[in-house]
Amino acid sequence: MKQMMTVDQLIQHMNKKGIKFELCTEEEAKVFLKETMYYFKVAAYRQLYPKILEGNRKGQYQKLDFAYLKELYNIDASIRNMIRDMCLDIETQIKVKLINSTTQNENEDGYSLVKNYLTSEDKNFHTLKNIQQHKSGEYCRNLIKKYYPFFPIWVLVELISFGTLLHICQYYEDSYKEEIIPKNKFIADCKINLNTL
């Protein structure tokens, strides 16, 4: 079992591993580890760097400065934030399309889609059980209190997971032969966004 270490001990440990503190001082590294990111996460990036294979520094990292680990963390965080934002945008567009298709459908009132989905596709009521788990949040609690279990689609989309949203979209597409999620469109849009990096 590995022993827990203080930030000062972690700096010593990194020194022993051959991690330098020239571009980023030990003091700057301590502040980073105390205020921005924990060691285990930052240390994972060191695996990207080669180790010295022979001599008195065998097993230590070659030309690795803590500043490089910080920069990799920043790049990783930026990419994760961008992907999260893209996912949220995609989810919002799917919700908008589903709600608009439902409200423009003469055979729908917004409630029947949810009722039919729950009775035919979710016989164990996993969706309603999952919604009940969110009733502690102020926003969700008020919606659940007002509508449970007879949700219109425009309320339900605020309370369900992305996976359940996709299932409901598939159910709508199968029921009404109308495409909610254009095949390959979101993948193409994501490629366009990634190419702008």
N, C-alpha and C positions, 0 to 999 in steps of 0.2 A: 504494500500500500504506500502511495506517495505521501510525503509529509506536506502539510499546509505551510505556505511561506508568506511572509510579509512582502510588501513591494520592494523594500531594500534587499531582502533575500532573493527575490526574483531577478533583480538587476545583477546581483552577484552570480546567480545561476546562468543568466544569459551571457555574462562575460566568460564564464567557464566553457560555454557552448560555442564561443567564438563570435558572438554577436557584438558588434562594435557600437560605440556611442560617440561618433565623430560628427556626423551630420545632425544628429539629434543627441543632445547631452543627456547624461543620466538623470539630471534634475527634470528636464523636459519629459523624459520617458516616465518618470515617477508620476508627474502630474497627469500625463495621458492615461496611465494605468489606474490612477485613483479617481479620475473624473470623467473619462471618456469611454474606455473599453477595458475589459478584464483580460488578464494575461492569457488564459487558455485559448480564447478566441484569436488574439493577436499571434500567439505562438503557432497556431495552425498554419499560418502563411509561411513560416520558415521552412516547411517541407518542400517548398518550391525551389529552394536554393541548394546547390551541391555542397557536399562536405569534403573536407580534405581527406585523401585516402591513405597517405603515409607521412611519416615524419613525426616530430614532437607535437604537432597540432592535429594529428589524425583524429577524425571524428568531429572536429569543429567545423563550423560553417565557413565557407569561402566568401570573402568580400560581402558580408551581410551586415548592414548597419540597421539599427532599430528604426531609423527614418524610413527605410524601405518597407518595413512591416507596417508602420503607420500609414504610408501611402497606399499600400495594398488594402488595408482596412478601409480607407476613405474611398477608394475606387469601388470596392465590394459594396459598401454602404450606398454609394450613388447608384450603382446598377440595381441593387435590390429595391431602392426607393422608386426608381424609374419603372421597373417591372411591376411593382405594387400599384403605382399610379395608372399604368396601362391596364392592369387587370381591373381596377376599379372603374375606369372609363368603359371598358368592354362590358362589365357587369351592368353599368348604368344604361348603356345603349341597348342591351338585351331587354332590360326591364321596360324601357321606353317603348321598344318595338312590340313587346308582348301586351302591354297596357293599351297602346294605340290600336293594335289589331283587335283586341278584345272589345274595346269601346266602339269600334267601327263595324263590328260583326253583328248583324241583325238577329242572329240566333243566340246571342249572349247578353247577359245582364251584368256580368262581372262576378256574380256569385256562383252561377251554375258551373262555370269552369272549375272553380275551386272545389265545389261539392262533388262534381263528377270525378275529378282527379283523385280526391281523397277516398271516395267509395270504390273506385275501380282500380286505381294504381297503388294506393297506400292503405291496404286493408288492415294493417296493424297500427295504423295511425301514428307512424313514426314522426311525420311532419308536425302533427299537433302536439305530440309529446316533446319534441325538440323546441317548439314555440313556447311551451310552458316553462322550459328551463330558462328562458330569457325574460321572464316576467319581473325579475328584480330590477332591471334597468328602467329608469323613469320613462323614457320614450316608448319602449316596448310595453311596459306595464299598462300604460294608458290605452294603447291600441288593443292589447289582448283583452283588457277589461271591457272595452267597448264592443268588440266584435266577436270574441271567442264563442263558439267554434265556427261561426258563419262569416268568414272573411271574404270581402271582395278582393279581386286580384290585385288592385292597386294598394291594398293594405298588406296582403300576404307577402308580396315581394319585398317588403321592408323587414319581414320577420324570419325569412328562410335563408338557408345556406345557398351558396352558388350552385352546388350539386343539385339541390332540390329545384332551384330555378331552372336549370337545364332539363331536368326531368319533366317539369311542367311545360316548358317550351316544346319538348318532344311530344308530349301528350296533346298539346294544342295543334301542333303540326299534323299529327296523325288524325286527330278528330276533324279538323277543318281543311286539311290539304293546303295549308297556307304556310309558307316558310317564314319562320321567326328569325332563325339564325342562318344566314346565307352560308352555304357550304364554302369553305376556304376563304371567305371574305375577311374574317378576323385575323387569320394567319397572314394573309397578304398585307393587311393594315399594320400588323405588328412588324413585319419585315421592313415596311417602309419606315416606320418609326425607328427601328434599330439601325437602319442605314443612315439615319441623320446624326448618329452619335459622332 
